[in-house]
Amino acid sequence: MSTQKPEPKHIAVIGGGPAGLMAAETIAAEGIAVSVFEKMPTLGRKFLMAGRGGLNLTHIEGQAPFMARYGEAEAWMAPRLAMFTPGRLREWCEDLGQRTFVGSSGRIFPTCMKASPLLRAWRARLDEQDVQIYLRHTWHGWDEAGSLCFTRDNGEELKIEADAVVLALGGASWPKLGADAAWVDAMETSGVEVKPFQPSNCGVNIAWSDVFKERFAGTPLKGIALGFGDKKVKGEAMITDYGLEGGALYSLSPALRASLAGSERTTLTIDLRPEQKQDVIAARLAKVRKGESLSNRLKKALKLSPAAISLLREGPGEMPHDAGELAALIKSVPVTIDSQRPLDRAISSAGGVALDAMDANQMLLARPGVFLAGEMLDWEAPTGGYLLQGCFSSGVGAANGVIEWISEDVSEEDH
């Protein structure tokens, strides 16, 4: 057995978003030297943007329904979520001095609601761990010797050697914040399969009448349920001049995308009163006072908003006056969708590096020692905390893969 002390290891993490920073912290906690390279002038730009309306970190939902949110990637995501659970994420936040709370819908937020205090505390921890941060460093791939190739803002070209690499380069839905998928060529040149990027968690385009969109653009539809195929999602949606946005709609992104891929248009339904049965609604509507208008009847009997009432008139033909027919329409208002919003208007993206291009430790089969995490991988999840949780957990998964890889390497050096 050799008595020579092994050379210290150096890990490069490329990408300064939640997945990359979580990988860096997890590796550094083992006493391993880590450098983070980020092409933007600051860390976590998309993370900060996500927190503008309240940083939804994760969700209190039970394990089975939580896992189902990851759709086709559920089996792949399961062991990552076991490594870093929603409960562990809350503990991690509180260890950084950022208390969390559960909102009325089960979503979990930091008490301050913002991302910036959490990111500052996180950066301070990384500094304590002696993690080196290099901003304005754009990664271009590898040279023939396997060194990492970077360009700085001033045009200077750099080559960095590392014992292992974590790539957490983001998806393709926020190019202005750094998620522009510029890394795809480097992956494909290395023989790594990359699935085409498509919009996820995005709004839809609907040909509203001029009167409807001029009056109601910017108006929320509250307490509704959106239906598509065998799926029905309760929540809210926002009327826009181009169509609809909102969390309930975002949950249907994969199904809508698949339907639109094979058709120019598709139709979803809106249940304006999901908590009331159709026969109860019909009975209330049947109680008509003499001279009462249809709009007044809908407003008084069901407390429908002006926007909801006008939505009933947006479909083909006239709104029915028969109580039974009107109740059926209220429970299932058809809305024709022309298309989803483009990728650069989506909250996140589907597609990316194929999951079977990696081993169980998230290491690329085509490039041993290179581990992947975050939205650059081919998984998707709805908003509501599932997307961020997946990024954090996959960052921990990649880090654990690196730690195991380094441990095996050290063990070989000792013999």
N, C-alpha and C positions, 0 to 999 in steps of 0.2 A: 504494500500500500504506500502511495506517495505521501510524504509529509509536507509537500509544498502547499502553501495556502492558495486556494483558488482565487483567480482574478475576480475583483468585484464586478458585478453585472450592471449594465445600463439598459434601461427600457425606454423606448421612444413611444409616446402617445401622440398621435396626430389627430387633432380635433379637440377644441376646447368647449364643447357643449356638455350636457349632463352625463352622457354615456362615457365620454373621454375623461372627464374630471373624476367620475366615480371610479373608473379603472385606475387612474393615476393614484388616487387616494388609497385604494385597496392594495395596490402593489407597494406603494411607499410605506404603508403600515407594517410591511414585512421587513423593512430595513433595506429595501432595494432602491437604487438610484433611479429616478424617473425624470424625464424631460417632456414637457408638453409643448407641442408646436401648433400654433393657431394662425390662420392666414388673415383673420380680421384684426383690427386695432385693439379689440377688447375681447374678453372671454364671454361665452354664454349669451350671445346676442339674441338668438331665437328664444332661449330660456327667459330672458328679460321681457321679450315681446309677449310670450305666453302669460306672463304675470301681470300684464297691464290691466286686465279685467278681473284680477284675483287669481293667484297661482294655485291651480287645482293639481295637487301633487299625486293623489291616488284616490282610492274609493274604499268604503267600508263593506262593500258587497261581499256576500259569502263566496267561498272558494270556487264552487262549481260554476255559478253564473259569471264570476269574475274571469275565470279561465276561458269561458265560452266567448268572451269579447274579442279574443284573438283569432277567431275563425279558423282558417286552414292552418295557421301557425300555432294553434293551441298546444299540440304535443311538443313542439320545439320549445315554446316559451315556458312550459311547466317547470322544468328543472331550474331555469333561471329565476323564476319567481320563488321557488323553494329556497334558493340561496339568499335572496334579498326580498323578503315579503313586504306587503303594505305595512304591516306592523313594525317591521325593522326599519322601513323608510321613515316612519313617524319618530321612532327612537333616535335615528340618525339626525333628524332635524332638531330634536330637542337637545341632543348632545352639542349641537352648534348654537344653542341658546335661542332657537326659534320654535316656540310652542305651536302646536297644531290644534285644530278643532274640526269636528264633523258638522258639515252643513245639513240643512233640512233634507236635502236629496241624497245624503250619504256620501257626498264628495268631501274630501279632506283638504284643508287649506292651512297655511301658516297663519297664526293669529294676526300678524301684520298685513296679511293678504298680498303682499308684494314679493317679487323675486329678488329685488336688489339687496335687502338686508341679509337674506339667506346666502346669496352669492358672495357678498363681502365676507361673511363669517367663514364660508367654505374656502375662499381664497386665503384667508388668514391661517386656516388649518393646513392648507397645502404648503404655505410658506414655512410653518412650523416643522413640517415633514421634510423640508429642504427640496421640495419639488421645484424644478427649474421651469419657468414659463417663458416661452419665446413667441412673441406676437409678430404679426406681419410676415409670417413665413409660409409661403405657398408650396405645398408638396406636389411633385410631378411624377413620382414613381421611383424606380430603382435604376442604377446604372448596371453595367455588365458584371461588376464585382459584387453587386448586391447592396451597395450603399444607398441610403435614402437621399434623394435629390430635392433640394429646395431652392426657391428664389425669394429674396427679400424685396421689400418695396423699392429699394434703391437700385434694383437690378442685379445685385450681387448674387452669384450662384454658390450654394453650399452643398457639401456632401457630408452626411452624418452616418456613422456606424452605430449599430445597436445590437444587443444580444437577443432582443425580441422587440416586436412592434405591435402596438394596438392601433388599429385604424378605426376612428369614430367620426367619419367625415360628413355625416348627415345625408338627408335625402335630396329631393329636388324641388321642394315647394316654396322655399324662401331664398331665392338667389341673392337678393339685396342684403340678406343677413348672413350669407356665406354658404347656404345649402343649395349649391348649384350643380351638383353631380359632376363637377369637372374631373373627378377621379375615375370616371368610368373607363376611359381609354387605358389607363394604367392597369386596371383590373383585367380588361379584355386582352390586352397585350400579354398578360401573364397567364392567359388561358383560363380565367375565372369567368363563369357564366353570370351575366348581369341581366335580370329580367327588366323589360322596359318600364320606365316610371310612368305612373298614372296618378291623377288627382284622388285624394282621399280626404275625408272630413271637409267636404266642400259644399258650396251652395249649388243650386240648379237654375237653369234658364227656363223661364215660363213666359209665354206671350200674353201677358195681362192686357186687358183693354186699357186704352189711354186714360179713361176716367178713373179706373180702379187704381192704377199705379200712381197717378198724380195725387190722388187723395190719400192713399194708404201706404205708400212707400215709407219705410221706417217705423211701421206699426207692428207690434208683436201680436201673435195669436197665442193666447195663453190657455192652459188646461186642455190641450188637444191631444190627439193620438194620430200619428201618421202610419198608414198601412201600405205595405207593398208585398205582394205574394202572400206567403204565410207568416210574414213578420208584421208586428204592430208595436210601435214605440210611443209611449206617452212622453209629453214634455211641452216644449214651446218651439215656435218658429217665428222668424222675422220676415215680414213682407219687404221686398226690395223692389227697386224699379226694374230689375232684370228677372226676379223670380222669388226664391226663398233661400234663407239661411237658418241655421240653428242646430242645437245639439241633437234634437230628435231626428232631424234630417240626416245629420252626419252619421248616425248609427246605421243608416241604410245605404251608405256610400258603396260598399262592395256589391250589393245586390243591384242597385241602380246602374252601376258601371257595367256590370255583366249584361244587363238587359239592353242598355243603350249600345253595347258593342255589336249586337245583332239586329238593331233596329234604329231607324231614324228618330223615333220618339218612344216614350213609355209613359205609363200613367200610375200615379200613386193616389191614395185616397186620404182624406182628412176627416176624422171623426171629431166634430166640434163639441160633442158632449160624451166623452168616453165613460164617465161615471154613471150615466143614465141609460136605461134600457130603451130600445126603440118603441115598445108599446107604451111605456110611461110618457115618452116625449109626444107620441101621437095623441094620447089622452089629454095632455095639457093643451096641445094645439087645437084640439077639437072644441075647446071651450071658447067660442068666439063671441065677442060682444058686438052688438049691432053697430055698424059703421066703423068698426076698428080696422085699421090697415094691417096688411100682412107684416110689415116691418114692426109695427107696434106690438103685434101678437108675438113675434119672435123675441122681441126685447123684453116684454113683460113676463111671458110664460117661461122662457128659457134663459133670460138674461144674456142673450147673445150680444156681442159688441157690434158696432157699426161695420167694422172690418169683416167680421164673420158673416154678417147678414149679406154684405155686398159680395162676399166670396160665393155664396149660394147662387148669385145671379151671373157668375162668370162662366158657368158651364154652357153647353149648347142648349138651345131652347129656353122657354120661359120657366121660371121657378114655379113648381106645382103649388096649388092651393089646397088640394086634398090633404088632410092631416096625416094620413098614413103614408102617402107618397113623400110628403115634406119631411116627415120623421126619418124615412129611409135615406133621403138625401143628406140630412143633417148628420146621420151616422156614417156616411160614406160619400163625401164630396169628391168627385173625380177631378184631378188636376193633371193636365198633360205637360210632361217635361220634354223640352226640346233637346237639352244637353246638360252635362255637368259643367261647372265653371272650370276654366283652364288651370293647368298645374300651378302656375305662378300666383293663382288666387286661392289655392287650397291651403288648409292648415297643415296638412301632412301629405305624404305620398305613399302609394303602394308600389311594389317593385323594388329592385335593388339586387344585391348579391344573393344568388340562390342559396338557400339554407343548406342544401346538400353539397355545396362547394366547400363546406367546413366539416371538421370532425366534431365529436361531442363536446370538445373544449373550446369551440369557436375558432379553431386554427384552420387557416386555408390549407386545403390538401395540396394545392399547386405551389404554395410557398410556406414551407415549415418555418415556424417562429413568427408568423404574422397572424394576429388575432383580430377579429372584427366585432364591432358592437354598434348598437343604436339604429338609427333610421336608414343607414345605408344598406341594411339587410332587408330581405324580402318578407317583411311582416307588416301588418297594420293593425290599428286598434282605434276605437272611437275616442273622442274627447270625453272628459268626465274623470280624468286621472289615469286612465288605462294606458294612454300613449306615453306619458312621462314615466309611469311605473315601469313600463317595458324598457325604456331607455336606461334608467337606473339599473334595473336588474340585469340587462344584457351587458352593461359595463362591468358589473361585479363578475358575471360569468366569464367575460374575456380576461379579466384580471386574474381570476382563479386559474384559468387555463395557462396564463403566463407563469404564475407562481409554480404550478406543477411542472411546466416545461423547464424552467430554470432549475428547479430542484433535481430533476432527472439529469440535467446537464452537469450540475455540480457533483452529483453522485458518480457520474462517469469519470470526472476529472480526479476524483479521490481514489480511483482504482487503476 
